[in-house]
Amino acid sequence: MVTDPHVQAIFVLWLYSTTINLSVQNLCCYLDRKTERRDQSTVKRARSTQLVKREWGANNKNIKDRLCKYLEETTPAYALLLRGSWGCGKTFLVKSFKDEENGKIGNIWYISLFGVRSLDEINDKIFEAAYPVFSAEKTQGMLSVGYSILKTVSKYKLDIDIGDLGIKVKKLFRQNGENLSCRLLIVDDIERSDISIKELFGYFSMLLGDGVRIVLVADEDRIADLDRQYYYDYKEKIIGETYEVLPEYNAAIQMVLNNLEGCCNKELEKLIFSIITILKYRNLRVIQQILLQWMVLFKNLDEVYRKDVETLRELFESYLVLQIQYKQNILKVEDPGVFMEECQEAWIAYKGYESPLTEYRKNLKKQEEKKSSYRMNTILYQLPILESWYELLILGKMIDVEWMNQQVDRIYQKKKIRREREESQKVPLYQMSRLVMNQDSRDEAHNKTLFEKLNAEFSEGKYTYVDDIMEYIRLCIKLIEDEALPKEYSYKWLGDILQKFIEEHGERIVFRDLKDEFVQKVNPIKNDQLQHSINRIFEFALKRNEQRRKEQFSNKEDFFKLIKTPDNAFNVYVSKPFLKQMNLQTLFSWLESDPTMKKHGELLTFLEYRYGKGIANMTLSIVDHEDLKSVEELTKLYEREIDKQKHNYSVVIGAYKTLLDKYKDLLLYMKKCKAEKSEEKEKLN
């Protein structure tokens, strides 16, 4: 006699699979015959009492109360259905109910039909719910081997006397032949199964007929069109009550946060709820996915960045805002340059207008059409590490630890420099910015003195970095709009201040970093003095950047350092065509100065990365369309070099021919991308 409960469980599975596993046709016929045998008057009486279909919205506590009452029914006449849109919290509701009840008595079984393709797989899932030892992480490896072997062996005719063990089949759902072992079977993700609705309902109708209480969970709107015609017919035969699950986002998200292994502190938790409120996003499942992805990113961060509250907050805030709208397919991903612009626009919508990108665009459209007043569209918010988000969100480079920490270090260094300035110099700009952000100072006299000192320093030209200038403008606009300043401080006053600043200090305006020029400005208001001043500030900074770039592109060693790392192609000088900035004849002579020809290959690889050739989810950026002529010219330079080396004892001519072939392939790829983009534009027009 075998006494080991694990082995007994395996035998029960074998018996269950061989004796209960009715064919699909028999299951469906079972349901149909059972329905046909009913007397019409009996059906009417049943539907007037228990089988009446009641559909109403109820809060989730009421649903749990109804489930508790359902557990008390000894002979359930029908199943219950919990419905709701994808991500509304249905799974959270039923799992929390299961955990609560199993903490009291137990035997609430939960299975998900996600990806299930056969009734045998449902049998397996029910068996694992009945005997959790098979699905436990610690024992799964050992037991699943024996489990799989017995499943295979059970397919053959074995000379085994199962007469005495046949009784144990029913024990999967019953104890002592009377009391239900399974008090309730919860079946989630009905719509995500690959089995037809007819087969599924036939299967569960059989269990319902044996007295098993069943709760089905589904998003009815996502049931396949082919099944929809059968769904409502069969639904009425086994489902007596339908309840709409109302979202309980805060509780569900908090449950997710509790399992994130310390990668979200209390401040970040508050930020999560604030962001999803502003973006009006309520899909729990996607929020959970994003937070789990954040956990991967967080674990790859160096400790110094994890501990820096300001760096972590800015990284997390921008990550969550962009990920949510990327998951909604609001941000276009086909072109890296366009994607960066849309990320910046989404950040402006969130930070400047506290709205999702779609709503922000809608309001802009209204403003243009109706020419009505709209909140001053001149605040410029710089998205942190703008040029890195394509790699982080689209290419998944959060697992490239070294690269990712390099990007985060840029946030950290800016925060560090700012803190050092505040502490050592007591810079009025940063002090005032912190006061406005925190909104916790009631010392009006101190605020006045600090603001007047800030204006004096700005007029003297102390702030010439673009990000500092934009911060000053943002502060002034915020204070003017909030009516925190005396009436003489108006938009006209600010416009005059900026105009005078440009006249006196324009030539000194510069980006703190070459990459900062990727910041995108919001759509300007026509004939607006303030927006005109912002545009002029950027023009001066871009002019200075152009001078600095020419200096870098005129130095061979700096250029070789640039192309040595292909990843630089994604995040350096992406606002302008790359090769168009170069003198190609000079460039070719630089490449030729390397006797190993290694630099030739490095440039080719760099350009392939730059133009997205062979890179998943990438294509030629619109910005680099202008590089097509430069690549053509570079190809001709290789052709000329090959002509020189022909019939001249050159042993490296083959290497040049290989490079030429690859450049020709690159050229064809670029032409194809440009043609496809033109066709898309024509269709839109």
Phi, psi and omega in degrees: 000126180277127182249343181299121182298329180293317179293320177301320180298321180294318178297321178299318178301314182300314180294320180298317182292327186272337185252329183264339187290078178295156177290160180301318181296318181296322180298314182292320179296324179302314180294315183296316180297318181298322180289318183294329183288341182292137173289141185303321180292327178294319179299318181296318180295320181296317183288338178281347180244268188279324187275006176298135181273113182247122180236119178207159174274134179218150177290163190291334176294320178296323178295317178297322177298320179294322178297322178297319178294323180298325179295337182276347181285120184285325179232083182298130181273347183199170177266163173256150177238129171252121183239163179168162182292160181299127178086009183276349177112019180298312181297318178302318182296308185289327179290322178293323176295317179301314181296319180296314182288321179292338175287344180262294184245317180103187175064032165263117184257139180235131173225151175245136180265012181301118178078002181289133186244352182209163178292331175301321180292327175294317176306315181299316183293321177295320179298317180293327177291325180287325181235081185302344181301332181286335181256000178289138184300323186288331185246356187299318182298317182288311188285328183296334179294308179296323179299314181294320180297314181294326177297321179290314181298325184294347180282346183257161176284109180255143179277071183233132177278107183256012182304314182287334184268348183301328180298332185288347179301312181295338182291348175299327178246350183224156174239138180057021178073359184232298185286135179293125172287319176268107179288328181201133176252115178261124183243107185262161173061045178305317185286349184258010176273153177266007178267145180295152179301322180300315179294315182300309182293328175297318180297309184285338174295323178299314180294321179298322178294336177273006175092013180276128176283133185229134171242120178263143182234126185203156166258099187299331182291343183258007177290134186304146182302323181295327180272342188298326182293332178270334190304307186289331176295312183283334179301317183294339184279334182234346182254123182260331182222138179236133181234136176274124179277123178269139183297136171237075191295314185301314181294318182293317180294322178298324178296319177295316182298326180296342182254015185266013172055044171075017181269003175227112177280179184300322180295318180291326177298316177298322181296323179302309182295325178294317183293313182292335175288314180295317182278354177055047183246133188226022179269103185297321184295319179291320176302318179297317178301315182296318181292325177292325176291324176299322179300322177297314180298314183300317182294337179272355180283144172296153185300326183297326180281326178298324184276345181275108187300316183293317179297314182296319180295314182295319179295313182295316182299312180293323179298312183292317180299316182285320181298317181301315183281336172291318179295334178275001182063028177280324181271128180283131187250357186295326185236122182303320180296315178295321180299318179297318179298318182289325175298316179296320179295320178296324179291319177297317180300318182287309185284320186273328188234002178049054180210157174290162184300319182299317180291321179300315180294321179298318179292324176296320179297318177299320182297318182289321184285315186267347182053034178269166182291141177219155183311136188310115187270055183231003180281129181248113178254125182273119178290125179301143178038052186308313187286357182261349187289331177298317179292321183289314186271320186268314184268354176067038184277012176294342179271353173275089193301312183297312181298314183298317180293332175295320180292315181294330179299331179293322175294314183299315182296320178295318178295319181295314179299318181296317179295319180297320179294316179300316184288318185273321186252349184053055184294120183303323182301312183286325178295315180294320179299318180293322178297315182293321181294315184280333180051049184232012180257124177253011180270086185298324180295316178296318180298319180296313180300317182293319180293319179294322177294321178298315179297321180296315180295322180295316180296330179282353178085026180287334182251104182241353173285140184301318182295327176291318180297316180294326177294320178297315179297316180300316179299314182297316180297317180300314182292324178292314181295324179282357182058038179273342183258159174302159187298335182291342176273102184231180177295326177295317177302315181295320178299319179294319179300315182292319180298317178294320179299317181296317181298322185269330188231009184307318183293346181262354181292133184206153171285144178296328180221149179304324183289344183295345181289352179286350178301130181259137179275152176289164179298126184287151172275129184300136177061027180265121184298320183294315180294324178299319179295319178299317179299318181293322177301316179293324179298317178296317182294319180295324178297317178294321179297322180298320178296317180294323180293319179299324178296319179290320182283351178265000181249118185299315184294321177296321180294319179296323177296323181295311186280348180295330180253106184302329181299338177299337180297333183276335190226018178233126176057037183278356180275352180222154177304134188286301185291333182297339180279352187255151164275109189293328178294318176295317179302315182295323178293326175298314180299321182290340180289348177265107184295339181277349183066012181296324182292329175301313180293322180295320179295317180299314179299318179301315182292323177297319175296314183302316184268001174079016181287119179079006180259125182301139176064021179232155175213179181292126179291146178302324179303320185272006174302326181290346179281352182302316179296324179293321178293322176299317180294320179296321177299318179295326177297321177292322178297319179295319180295321178295319178300323179295325187270349180298136176056036184226033178059024180279125179266355180257004183299327178298322179294321178294321180295321177298316178298320180298315180300320181291324177292325177294320176297319179297320180295316178297318178299315182295319179296320179296316179299317181294320179295318179297321179294323178294320179296318178299319181295320179295320180296321180293326180282000000 
